């Protein structure tokens, strides 16, 4: 079995960025990816300098080509288990195993959507969550904000920057505070009581939301706040579990509480968009390379002294 300096689990922006930096440092690198990035439903990546508007699949294909150019290798599959003896052993769903000296986990997170009929089918299209990622594309449209938490008022204020026609649907969220009511009124944001039952769609476009009771309110886009959960169940085998924010805790270099295991991107920072995720992958690569260098130096000193 071939042994790698670093196994990268996750082939999105963070993983590919880290893999390229490690390969350029002459480390043997394997990237394992299952082909299901968080942003796969989106038509394009935005706010990535020089790559604004590129489809996610195209961005990652370019990244794989660059990593391969420095000797990085790739495997397709889903990691189901990780163990450790002298090396980390990574097992895929099909039984294939790989060994590495260090792990960089960049598997991202899962967005758990509110339970509203038709919502999942529109996710990443005219149902969205981030005004920075997709807000420009829905500017000046009739935008709805589906509230599920106390943060909904702030989300509505963010989208108000993009359109004069914003409606906050309280749905299952708590009643706004007096201060929030004042903010919503001052910014001309309409507020609708009651739960949303389903989305209305015509010609493959969102046309409105239907409330319980049957009333339909026309909307062209709907912002939601998802519940975000790290995709890293396999790390439990090493004693790493998500914290109270449902992500894997790490320091500024991506190092976790388990020596040799590093994380980057949404698996540790749910707020990271594509470009900060890529930056985090680069930072983690630096941490990993430094860790390996110090290990190799200690071994060299011990060998010289023996």
Secondary structure, 3 states (H helix, E strand, C coil): CCEEEEEEECCCHHHHHHHHHHHHCCCCEEEEECCCCCCCCCCCCCCCCCCCCCCHHHHHHHHHHHHHHCCCEEEECCEEEEEECCCEEEEECCCCEEEEEEEEECCCEEEECCCCECHHHHECCCEECCHHHHCHHHCCCCEEEECCCCCHHHHHHHHHCCCCCEEEECCCCCCCCHHHHHHHHHCCCEEECCCEEEEEEECCEEEEEEECCCCEEECCEEEECCEEEECCHHHHHHCCCCCCCCCCCCCCCCECCCCCEEECHHHCCCCCCHHHHHHHHHHHHHHHHHHHHHHHHHHHHHHHHC
